[in-house]
Amino acid sequence: MPRLPRDIEPEALEFHEANPEVWRLVCQQAHRARTRGFKEFAIDMIWNVISWEQQLAMGPGHKFKMPNNYRAYYARWYNEAIGEKLFRECRLRSRGGGSYDRHGLDRETDERADP
């Protein structure tokens, strides 16, 4: 039986607790998208904007790392917090969700994943 990939949600929670500013900024940017009329938005765009802004604010001598692997968890946490699905959610491979491309399509069947 194939092994499932390791679940990194505990690590994402550690990052979340150590960097509360990231959550505040995710919520702020997501709120901006919602007030502009977006019903769906990409967590990737918000994540990259925050990373960019944080790095510029800190300057070249500092390194602020926002692991891309945690984006899916922030998207889920935000959707849960507002009770809507602003961010698309794909099934996590660590929870038996299979292998999906960046559009949420199963690599073997080309069917869209249901979260």
N, C-alpha and C positions, 0 to 999 in steps of 0.2 A: 504494500500500500504506500503510495507516495506521501511524503511528509509535506505538511502545510508550511508556508513561509512563517517566520517568526512574527508574532503580533507585537508591534512597536507602540501600541497605544500607551503603555506605562511610561515609555520614554517621552512620548509627546506630552503627557501630563506633567512630567518633571520639567520639561522645557516651558510649558505653560505656567507652572507655578513660579519658576525662576525668572520669567519674562512677562509679567502681567501687562506691560505696555503693548506687547504684540497683540494680545486679545483686544485691548482698547482700540488699537489702530485698525484691526480687522473689522470690528463693529462699526467704527467711524466710517471707513471706506465703503463697507457694505450698505450702511444707511444712506450714504451719498448716492450709491447706485440705485437703491430703491426709491429715493425721493426724486430721482431723475426719470423714473418710470420703468426701470428694468425689472422684469419679472423673473429673469434668469441672468446669472452673471458667473464669471469664471473666477474661482478662488485663486487661480494662478496669477491673474493680472493684479489682484489686490496684494498677494504675497510678494510679488516682484516689486511693486511700488513701495511697499513698506520696507523691504530689504534695501532698496535703492536709497530711500529717504534716510533711513537709519545710518547707512554707511556714509552718506554725504555729511550728515550731522556730526558723526564721530570723527571724520577726517581720515587721511591716509594712514596714519600710524596705528589705527585701531581696526580690529576685525570683528564684525558682528555677523554671526552665522545663523541663518534661519533655515534649518534643514527642510528641503523640499518634501521629504517623506511625511512631514507632519501636516501638510496642507489639507489632506483629506479629512483628518480629524477636526481641524478648525472649521472646515466647511460643515461637517456633521454637527459639531457643537453649536455653530451659529444657527443652522436650520432648526435644531431642537430648541434653542433659546427663543427664537421668534415664532415658532410653530408654523413655519412655511418653508418651502424649498427654494430659496434663492439660488443655492449652489446645487448643481447636479451631483448625485452620489452614485458611485458604482460600488458593486460588492467588493469587499476587501479580499484579496487573495489569501490572507492569513486566516480568514474565516470561511474558506471553501468557495470563494467567489470565482475561481478560475483565472485565466489570463486574458486581460482586456487591453485594447489599445486606448489611446488618449481620447477617443470618442465614445468609450464605453461599449465598444463592440467586441464580442467574444472572438478571439483570434482563430478559433477552430470552426465556428459555425456562422460567423458574421451577424449573429443576433445581438440586439441591444441587451445590456445587463439591466435587471431590475434591482434597485437598491434593497 
